């Protein structure tokens, strides 16, 4: 799976996703794009974007998109807060489809 880590996601999270082809937005030359522009740029290049931007679900339509979006819900976007989400993140990466928007959070 080709995965893009949005600019708000620490690049070091990549180390926890070793089974996937993961790039950061910065490394891919996509840093600084607005959400819609970023989603447009991902089409055909990446399968999924992983983000901490909780506003995407109500600001962006995923209808007709050929990329999935996975939103990490944690107290902050610090790596220490995101690492506990990795097992659930890996499970969702295994099943997410194009045009889907899924959230991953710790179960309470």
C-alpha positions as protocol buffer text, in pm:
chain_id: "A"
residue {
  index: 1
  type: UNK
  ca { x: 0 y: 0 z: 0 }
}
residue {
  index: 2
  type: UNK
  ca { x: 130 y: 345 z: -91 }
}
residue {
  index: 3
  type: UNK
  ca { x: 77 y: 574 z: 208 }
}
residue {
  index: 4
  type: UNK
  ca { x: 132 y: 948 z: 241 }
}
residue {
  index: 5
  type: UNK
  ca { x: 183 y: 1097 z: 587 }
}
residue {
  index: 6
  type: UNK
  ca { x: 25 y: 1443 z: 593 }
}
residue {
  index: 7
  type: UNK
  ca { x: 240 y: 1734 z: 710 }
}
residue {
  index: 8
  type: UNK
  ca { x: 78 y: 1723 z: 1054 }
}
residue {
  index: 9
  type: UNK
  ca { x: 192 y: 1362 z: 1114 }
}
residue {
  index: 10
  type: UNK
  ca { x: 544 y: 1308 z: 1250 }
}
residue {
  index: 11
  type: UNK
  ca { x: 769 y: 1156 z: 983 }
}
residue {
  index: 12
  type: UNK
  ca { x: 900 y: 904 z: 1236 }
}
residue {
  index: 13
  type: UNK
  ca { x: 561 y: 728 z: 1237 }
}
residue {
  index: 14
  type: UNK
  ca { x: 685 y: 585 z: 908 }
}
residue {
  index: 15
  type: UNK
  ca { x: 909 y: 346 z: 1102 }
}
residue {
  index: 16
  type: UNK
  ca { x: 598 y: 177 z: 1247 }
}
residue {
  index: 17
  type: UNK
  ca { x: 451 y: 114 z: 902 }
}
residue {
  index: 18
  type: UNK
  ca { x: 742 y: -80 z: 755 }
}
residue {
  index: 19
  type: UNK
  ca { x: 516 y: -319 z: 560 }
}
residue {
  index: 20
  type: UNK
  ca { x: 394 y: -27 z: 347 }
}
residue {
  index: 21
  type: UNK
  ca { x: 551 y: 218 z: 103 }
}
residue {
  index: 22
  type: UNK
  ca { x: 530 y: 534 z: 316 }
}
residue {
  index: 23
  type: UNK
  ca { x: 638 y: 888 z: 232 }
}
residue {
  index: 24
  type: UNK
  ca { x: 590 y: 1214 z: 415 }
}
residue {
  index: 25
  type: UNK
  ca { x: 422 y: 1507 z: 240 }
}
residue {
  index: 26
  type: UNK
  ca { x: 749 y: 1695 z: 270 }
}
residue {
  index: 27
  type: UNK
  ca { x: 954 y: 1420 z: 106 }
}
residue {
  index: 28
  type: UNK
  ca { x: 692 y: 1377 z: -169 }
}
residue {
  index: 29
  type: UNK
  ca { x: 704 y: 1752 z: -245 }
}
residue {
  index: 30
  type: UNK
  ca { x: 341 y: 1800 z: -139 }
}
residue {
  index: 31
  type: UNK
  ca { x: 391 y: 2006 z: 177 }
}
residue {
  index: 32
  type: UNK
  ca { x: 195 y: 2328 z: 202 }
}
residue {
  index: 33
  type: UNK
  ca { x: -94 y: 2229 z: -25 }
}
residue {
  index: 34
  type: UNK
  ca { x: -449 y: 2296 z: 88 }
}
residue {
  index: 35
  type: UNK
  ca { x: -652 y: 1983 z: 169 }
}
residue {
  index: 36
  type: UNK
  ca { x: -840 y: 1971 z: -162 }
}
residue {
  index: 37
  type: UNK
  ca { x: -522 y: 2035 z: -361 }
}
residue {
  index: 38
  type: UNK
  ca { x: -341 y: 1768 z: -163 }
}
residue {
  index: 39
  type: UNK
  ca { x: -615 y: 1509 z: -220 }
}
residue {
  index: 40
  type: UNK
  ca { x: -613 y: 1594 z: -593 }
}
residue {
  index: 41
  type: UNK
  ca { x: -234 y: 1553 z: -605 }
}
residue {
  index: 42
  type: UNK
  ca { x: -251 y: 1212 z: -435 }
}
residue {
  index: 43
  type: UNK
  ca { x: -483 y: 1060 z: -697 }
}
residue {
  index: 44
  type: UNK
  ca { x: -309 y: 777 z: -879 }
}
residue {
  index: 45
  type: UNK
  ca { x: 11 y: 811 z: -677 }
}
residue {
  index: 46
  type: UNK
  ca { x: -89 y: 712 z: -323 }
}
residue {
  index: 47
  type: UNK
  ca { x: -357 y: 475 z: -196 }
}
residue {
  index: 48
  type: UNK
  ca { x: -411 y: 636 z: 144 }
}
residue {
  index: 49
  type: UNK
  ca { x: -331 y: 961 z: 324 }
}
residue {
  index: 50
  type: UNK
  ca { x: -280 y: 942 z: 700 }
}
residue {
  index: 51
  type: UNK
  ca { x: -355 y: 1269 z: 879 }
}
residue {
  index: 52
  type: UNK
  ca { x: -430 y: 1415 z: 1220 }
}
residue {
  index: 53
  type: UNK
  ca { x: -651 y: 1684 z: 1063 }
}
residue {
  index: 54
  type: UNK
  ca { x: -992 y: 1618 z: 1220 }
}
residue {
  index: 55
  type: UNK
  ca { x: -1160 y: 1880 z: 1000 }
}
residue {
  index: 56
  type: UNK
  ca { x: -1118 y: 1681 z: 678 }
}
residue {
  index: 57
  type: UNK
  ca { x: -1431 y: 1466 z: 728 }
}
residue {
  index: 58
  type: UNK
  ca { x: -1666 y: 1763 z: 708 }
}
residue {
  index: 59
  type: UNK
  ca { x: -1458 y: 1990 z: 484 }
}
residue {
  index: 60
  type: UNK
  ca { x: -1376 y: 1749 z: 201 }
}
residue {
  index: 61
  type: UNK
  ca { x: -1596 y: 1524 z: -6 }
}
residue {
  index: 62
  type: UNK
  ca { x: -1448 y: 1181 z: -69 }
}
residue {
  index: 63
  type: UNK
  ca { x: -1708 y: 1090 z: -331 }
}
residue {
  index: 64
  type: UNK
  ca { x: -1534 y: 973 z: -648 }
}
residue {
  index: 65
  type: UNK
  ca { x: -1187 y: 992 z: -497 }
}
residue {
  index: 66
  type: UNK
  ca { x: -933 y: 722 z: -580 }
}
residue {
  index: 67
  type: UNK
  ca { x: -755 y: 767 z: -249 }
}
residue {
  index: 68
  type: UNK
  ca { x: -859 y: 682 z: 107 }
}
residue {
  index: 69
  type: UNK
  ca { x: -807 y: 907 z: 407 }
}
residue {
  index: 70
  type: UNK
  ca { x: -729 y: 780 z: 755 }
}
residue {
  index: 71
  type: UNK
  ca { x: -764 y: 1032 z: 1040 }
}
residue {
  index: 72
  type: UNK
  ca { x: -570 y: 962 z: 1358 }
}
residue {
  index: 73
  type: UNK
  ca { x: -757 y: 1080 z: 1669 }
}
residue {
  index: 74
  type: UNK
  ca { x: -521 y: 1134 z: 1960 }
}
residue {
  index: 75
  type: UNK
  ca { x: -462 y: 1397 z: 2231 }
}
residue {
  index: 76
  type: UNK
  ca { x: -193 y: 1555 z: 2010 }
}
residue {
  index: 77
  type: UNK
  ca { x: 6 y: 1480 z: 1698 }
}
residue {
  index: 78
  type: UNK
  ca { x: 317 y: 1399 z: 1899 }
}
residue {
  index: 79
  type: UNK
  ca { x: 468 y: 1064 z: 1811 }
}
residue {
  index: 80
  type: UNK
  ca { x: 423 y: 939 z: 2170 }
}
residue {
  index: 81
  type: UNK
  ca { x: 47 y: 1002 z: 2142 }
}
residue {
  index: 82
  type: UNK
  ca { x: 20 y: 839 z: 1798 }
}
residue {
  index: 83
  type: UNK
  ca { x: 221 y: 521 z: 1860 }
}
residue {
  index: 84
  type: UNK
  ca { x: -59 y: 355 z: 2066 }
}
residue {
  index: 85
  type: UNK
  ca { x: -280 y: 387 z: 1755 }
}
residue {
  index: 86
  type: UNK
  ca { x: -43 y: 189 z: 1532 }
}
residue {
  index: 87
  type: UNK
  ca { x: -206 y: -155 z: 1575 }
}
residue {
  index: 88
  type: UNK
  ca { x: -549 y: -14 z: 1482 }
}
residue {
  index: 89
  type: UNK
  ca { x: -391 y: 194 z: 1205 }
}
residue {
  index: 90
  type: UNK
  ca { x: -235 y: -118 z: 1051 }
}
residue {
  index: 91
  type: UNK
  ca { x: -571 y: -299 z: 1066 }
}
residue {
  index: 92
  type: UNK
  ca { x: -750 y: -14 z: 889 }
}
residue {
  index: 93
  type: UNK
  ca { x: -475 y: 14 z: 627 }
}
residue {
  index: 94
  type: UNK
  ca { x: -539 y: -352 z: 543 }
}
residue {
  index: 95
  type: UNK
  ca { x: -904 y: -287 z: 463 }
}
residue {
  index: 96
  type: UNK
  ca { x: -952 y: 78 z: 362 }
}
residue {
  index: 97
  type: UNK
  ca { x: -1078 y: 140 z: 9 }
}
residue {
  index: 98
  type: UNK
  ca { x: -1053 y: 430 z: -233 }
}
residue {
  index: 99
  type: UNK
  ca { x: -1296 y: 707 z: -145 }
}
residue {
  index: 100
  type: UNK
  ca { x: -1327 y: 597 z: 217 }
}
residue {
  index: 101
  type: UNK
  ca { x: -1257 y: 821 z: 511 }
}
residue {
  index: 102
  type: UNK
  ca { x: -1190 y: 634 z: 835 }
}
residue {
  index: 103
  type: UNK
  ca { x: -1092 y: 745 z: 1184 }
}
residue {
  index: 104
  type: UNK
  ca { x: -857 y: 556 z: 1416 }
}
residue {
  index: 105
  type: UNK
  ca { x: -881 y: 628 z: 1787 }
}
residue {
  index: 106
  type: UNK
  ca { x: -803 y: 444 z: 2107 }
}
residue {
  index: 107
  type: UNK
  ca { x: -1103 y: 253 z: 2231 }
}
residue {
  index: 108
  type: UNK
  ca { x: -1218 y: 377 z: 2568 }
}
